[in-house]
Amino acid sequence: MTLTDGTYRLGPSTARLLIKTGRAGLGRRVGHDLTIEATRWSGEAVVVVGAPDRSSVSVTVETGSLEVREGTGGLKALTDADRAEIKRTLEDKDLLHTAEHPTITFRSTRVTGSPQSFEVTGDLTIKGRTHPATVHGKGNGDGLLRGWATVSQSTWGIKPYTAFLGALRLADEVRMVFEVARLEPADGSG
């Protein structure tokens, strides 16, 4: 499938949206690099292949839908209890404060490039704060789209998680990754 002009629906049925964290500090050997997946989110992509500046992307993620999928590194394997504790920590006031801020949104302001290599710049809103973010993407000929954006948590007022009196902490920068397996036309045809 090649990318053609149209309006497409995005969501967990056709794509994955992941957040990848890293570790910092003297205790980083103890902790885990986490892969967290958004399980409830939706979006829309308007594609104009010949005029990327007329294309747009919008995505809304439910902050309470973030689930820990993987924890690599560390001295011991990540347990179900660890996953539950991390989810509680994510929802806390110091991190995402999901009760007060139930969504994270991205709205493109500029799209450049081609279906094979593109950049989407836009406004990313987390915890009620909006700052610019740039998503870098690539498409291969069979319709699979992949991309990433690196953001600093502190820009959005998120205090990176710390433990052991600060000896173990998440790195401020996290990588948001997406993989679109297939595009679903918004009008339901296709």
N, C-alpha and C positions, 0 to 999 in steps of 0.2 A: 504494500500500500504506500503510495507516495502522498506527501502533504499537498493538499489542494485548497483553494479558497473556500472559506465557509466559516460557520460558527460551530464550535465544538464544546461539548460538556466535559468537564474534568471531575474526577472523584476516585474513591477507592476501588470501584469496579473496573476501572481502566488504567489506573496509575498508582504509584506508591510515592509517598511524601515522607522523607526521613530526616531526622536531625542526628548528626554525629558529633559527639563530644570528645574532647581529649583531656588529659590530666596534666597538672603542673605541680610544682612544690616538691619538697624533700620526700614526702610520703607517696609519690606517684606510683611506686611499685605495688603498693597495697590496693589501690583503686582500680577501676575499670574504665576503659574507653567504651562509651555507650552508643548504641544505635537505638533511637527512639522513633516510633512510627505514629503518624497521625492517622487514626482509624476512622474519624468522621470529619470530612472536609468536602468542599465543592468548589468548582470554578468554571470559568468560561474562557475560551480562547477564540478570538476573532482573527482569522488568518487571511491576509491578502499577500500571496506569495510575491507578486510583482511589485508591490509597494509596501514593504514591511513597516514603514512609518504610519500606515493606516491600520496595522494590526494592533491587537491589544490582548492583555491577559488580566484576569482578576481571580483571586483565590481567597476563600474564607475557611479557616481551620478552627474547629472547636477545641479550645485549650484543654478541656477535660478529657479529650479523646487520645491523649498522648500515652502510648504504651511502650515499655522497654522491651525491645525485641532481642537484643544481644548485649553482652558485656564481655569484652575481650581484655586480655592482660590481667593484672592483679594476681594476688597470691592464691586465691581460691575462686572456684566457679561462682557465678552469680546465681543465687537461689531465688525461689518464688517469693520468699519473705523480703529479700533485697529488692526485687522488682516492685513489690507493694510499697515498701518504704520510699523508694525513689519516686514513685507516682505521687505519694503523699507530699514529698518534698517539692516536686514540680508545682503542685497546686497551692503551695504555701504563699503567704503574702510576700516574702522576700524574693521569690522566684516569679512565677507567672500570675499568682493571685487570681486563680480561675473563677472564684465566686464574683469578684468585681469586674473582671475582664474575661468574659467567656469566649472571645474570639481573637484570632490573629488574622489580619487581612493584608493582602498585597494587591495593589492596583498599578498597572503599568502606566508609565508616562511617556515611554519611548521604546520602540522596538527597532533594531537594526540587524542587518545580516541576511542570511539565507536559511532555508530549512536545514541545510547541512551544518551551519555554524552561525549562531545568533546570540544577541545580547538583548535582555529585557531589563530596562531600568524602570524603577517604580517606587511607590511609597509603601513602605512596610510599617504596619501599625501593630505594636505589641505593648500591652499594659497601658493603652491609651496614648502612647507616644508614637509619633510618626516621623520616620527618617528615611532617606533614600537608600535603596539597596539595588544591586545589580546581579541579575541571574545570567550565567553563562550557559549556553546550551549547544547541543550537537544532535543532529538527526542522521540516521543511516537510511539507506534507500528503502528498507522494508517497513518504515513507519514508526520505528522505535525512536523516541526522543528521550534524551538524558540531559541533565543539567545540574548546576550547583550554584550556591551563593554562600559566601563566607561573611558572617556578621559577628560583631562584638556585642556580647550580652549587655555590657555596661552602658552602651549607647542608648538602650531602651530601659534603663533603670533596673536591670536584673543584676543582682549581686551573685556572681558565680558561686556555686555550692562549695563549702569548705567543711573539712572534718579534721579531727586530731589537732585542734588548736591552730588550724591553718596550714599544717604540714602537708595535707592532701587537699587539693582544690581542683575544680574543673577549670580548664583554660578558658579565658574570656571569649576567645573566638570559637564559634561553633560553625559547622558546615551543614547547610540545608541542601538536601539532595532530592531530585525528583526523577522518576522514570515512568514515562507514558508508554504503555504496551500497545494501546490502540486508541484511536480517536473516535469518539462517538458524536455524530452530528447532533446539535442541540434541538433540531426539529424532529428528532426521532427516526429519521430516514437513514438508510445506509446499510 
